[in-house]
Amino acid sequence: MIKHSFHTQLTIEEFKTPFERNLSKENRWVKLSEVIPWDHLAFYYMKTMSSETGRLGVSPQTVIGAMIIKHKLKLSDVETIETIKENPYMQFMLGLSEFQEESVFDPSLFVTIRRRMSAELFDQFNQEIIKCAEAKKDHGHNKRNRDEDGHPKNKGKLQMDATVADQEIKYPTDHDLLNDSRIISERVIDFLSAALSLEKKPRTYRRKARKDFLNLSKKRKKSKKDIRRCSKQQLQYLRRNFKTINKLLDRFDSLPLPAKLLKQYWVIQHIFVQQSYMYENNIHRCDDRIVNIHQPYVRPIVRGKQKSKVEFGAKLGLSLSNGFSRLDTISWDAYNESFDLKKSVESYNKLHGHYPDLVQVDQIYATKENRAFLKSLGIRITAKPLGRPSKQRKEETAYQRRKRKTEFNERNHVEGKFGQAKRGYNMNNTN
């Protein structure tokens, strides 16, 4: 059952607000503001700017706090500033002394901030937050628990894994890429022809080229012979267009193309070289293969997953300890994640002052070199031992087997972090 009493809307002046009394200490933004090490974060942020020249910038606490709010609430640049304008708790977190109705800064500043705050700077922020949370425990352990040589004993668990942050691009095929490259080359010809005020544009056969492409793309089943024929046709059209562009460019003293079109022109030249090489050698792979004209840095990464054998995006190496995750590696090229292990273990030691007691990884990390490295430091690994089962393994008690299985299964926590980052915080939008 529901009831509704009909009345006129109050005016904004009549509406009662809580501003006459103190703000609540239990608000989430107030609590978050108390635990963030603002001075340490500001120190690293100010390293990216000059302290002597230029116009006075926005307060580091305001900038960093706005970035935290933006990503925590998954807001756009404009929506973030509007939300901060309406929320006194957020303004308190940003270090303002009183509530203000004006914007803390223009939303376009976020673009500059993102360029300024590199992956290394974000990792330094992350380290400072982890130190702030773990410093007391780490200091107590490193002081009280030492081995015979005076080094702190190993403590803690380090979980590692790698994933791919999928880019939102069309699935690339050779004939699709060549057709898109041909269309861009025709735009270049049109621009140069207009700049030269030509009465008659050079012939490009664009209608015939499009018809040849559609003859293949509309087919439900495409044979290898049909695909190869279409690729050859598009390569020929593209080669002819490049010759026309070169003749037109010779008539200019400098490059007349705007920056965006010039970048695309450079990219399609690389695509033409790669596709020609693969067509002539009748192969389907080449080094540094471009799969998207607008994001030429994206590479195909073979993963062998059930969902998709090949993924397109940045490969990320993540480590997790005590609920805190760190991004150890970001690479647009495919690489073997086993090389991340040594770097992550040393980073753990640098951050906490001691090595982990256990490294929880899947089998790809358990190379002979990595096993020897961990053994030299007295660090256990959850991977299956090499060779035949040892006598010690056969004589394990039920408790020891259960503990070993539990430790191996705990590695799945890092998979949960991947899901949280991709679904909760849009990690797939990495650019």
Helices and strands as residue ranges (DSSP letters): G 18-20, H 28-35, H 38-46, H 60-73, H 77-86, H 88-93, H 109-116, H 119-144, E 157-166, H 174-195, H 206-217, H 224-249, H 259-281, E 300-302, E 310-321, E 324-331, G 337-339, H 340-352, E 358-360, G 363-365, H 368-376, E 380-381, H 391-394, H 398-409, H 412-419, I 420-424, G 427-429
